[in-house]
Amino acid sequence: MISIANSLAMSAEGANMWIEAIVMPRENDSRPYRPSPRRDRQAVYNAGRDESLEFRAAVLNYLQDHQLMHAVKWVSEPGSLPMVTLRCQQRVLEHLRKSPAFEAGQSLSLELQS
């Protein structure tokens, strides 16, 4: 009986652990590949930054719409790629994985000892 209680306590504790999740847009492979026209680097960077801002807003809107913000501790700032890193609870990652709009996974933690 004690081992069952310990297992339940550990699983409840594990559900509230903070993990690092990486979220990216789900790709649509149905479009044929076409190379993009040559553009200057500044235009490419600006387009990537704009896409990153829009994607971050989409992730935050999803989290708010599904009432998951209380289970998120930290959200990365937009960059030059459509990718968001979250410090969140496992259930947030599970919700994001079920969404057709996102690809989501857990990053590996590397604990280095010196």
VMD Tcl script that draws the C-alpha trace (Angstrom):
set ca {
  {0.00 0.00 0.00}
  {2.85 2.38 0.77}
  {4.43 1.80 -2.65}
  {1.16 2.71 -4.41}
  {0.90 5.90 -2.38}
  {4.53 6.73 -3.16}
  {3.96 6.06 -6.87}
  {0.93 8.34 -6.91}
  {2.80 11.07 -5.06}
  {5.75 10.78 -7.45}
  {3.51 10.88 -10.53}
  {1.65 13.91 -9.17}
  {4.97 15.58 -8.42}
  {6.26 14.67 -11.90}
  {3.19 16.27 -13.47}
  {4.12 19.57 -11.85}
  {7.80 19.45 -12.82}
  {9.08 22.22 -15.06}
  {10.45 21.11 -18.41}
  {11.84 22.93 -21.41}
  {9.74 22.52 -24.53}
  {10.54 23.66 -28.06}
  {7.64 24.57 -30.35}
  {7.80 25.10 -34.11}
  {5.13 25.41 -36.79}
  {3.95 22.14 -38.29}
  {5.13 21.94 -41.88}
  {2.78 21.29 -44.75}
  {4.59 18.86 -47.06}
  {1.91 18.97 -49.75}
  {3.41 22.01 -51.47}
  {6.08 21.32 -54.09}
  {9.56 22.66 -53.38}
  {10.42 25.88 -55.13}
  {13.69 27.64 -54.44}
  {13.20 31.15 -53.14}
  {14.41 34.07 -55.20}
  {17.69 35.71 -54.20}
  {17.15 38.47 -51.65}
  {19.52 40.55 -49.63}
  {20.36 39.34 -46.13}
  {18.60 42.18 -44.36}
  {15.31 41.40 -46.14}
  {15.62 37.70 -45.26}
  {16.37 38.53 -41.62}
  {13.45 40.98 -41.40}
  {11.05 38.45 -42.93}
  {12.25 35.78 -40.47}
  {11.88 38.16 -37.53}
  {8.33 39.05 -38.59}
  {7.44 35.37 -38.98}
  {8.93 34.68 -35.54}
  {6.84 37.46 -33.96}
  {3.66 36.11 -35.55}
  {4.43 32.55 -34.52}
  {5.18 33.54 -30.91}
  {1.84 35.39 -30.80}
  {0.08 32.29 -32.18}
  {1.63 30.08 -29.48}
  {0.69 32.53 -26.71}
  {-2.86 32.83 -28.08}
  {-3.15 29.02 -28.10}
  {-1.93 28.81 -24.50}
  {-4.37 31.51 -23.38}
  {-7.31 30.03 -25.32}
  {-6.68 26.63 -23.69}
  {-6.12 28.18 -20.24}
  {-2.56 26.86 -19.95}
  {-0.68 30.06 -19.09}
  {-0.66 29.18 -15.38}
  {1.44 26.13 -16.30}
  {4.04 28.22 -18.17}
  {6.90 29.82 -16.28}
  {8.88 31.39 -19.12}
  {8.54 32.06 -22.87}
  {11.48 32.90 -25.14}
  {11.65 36.17 -27.01}
  {11.16 36.18 -30.78}
  {14.25 35.60 -32.90}
  {14.94 35.12 -36.58}
  {13.28 31.68 -36.83}
  {9.66 30.66 -36.11}
  {10.48 28.79 -32.90}
  {9.47 29.28 -29.27}
  {11.08 27.77 -26.20}
  {8.89 27.35 -23.13}
  {9.64 26.51 -19.51}
  {6.40 24.73 -18.73}
  {4.73 21.72 -17.17}
  {4.44 18.43 -19.07}
  {0.72 18.86 -19.75}
  {1.42 22.02 -21.78}
  {3.72 20.01 -24.03}
  {1.05 17.31 -24.37}
  {-1.54 19.90 -25.47}
  {0.85 21.46 -27.98}
  {1.68 18.04 -29.46}
  {-2.02 17.41 -30.09}
  {-2.47 20.69 -31.94}
  {-2.35 20.45 -35.75}
  {-0.64 23.86 -35.88}
  {2.49 22.95 -33.92}
  {5.37 20.52 -33.73}
  {6.50 20.34 -30.11}
  {9.07 18.39 -28.18}
  {11.03 18.36 -24.97}
  {14.62 19.52 -25.04}
  {17.27 17.39 -23.43}
  {18.77 18.64 -20.23}
  {22.49 18.31 -19.96}
  {23.78 18.45 -16.44}
  {27.51 18.98 -16.57}
  {29.61 18.36 -13.53}
  {33.06 19.83 -13.20}
}
mol new
graphics top color blue
foreach p $ca { graphics top sphere $p radius 0.5 }
foreach p [lrange $ca 0 end-1] q [lrange $ca 1 end] { graphics top cylinder $p $q radius 0.2 }
display resetview
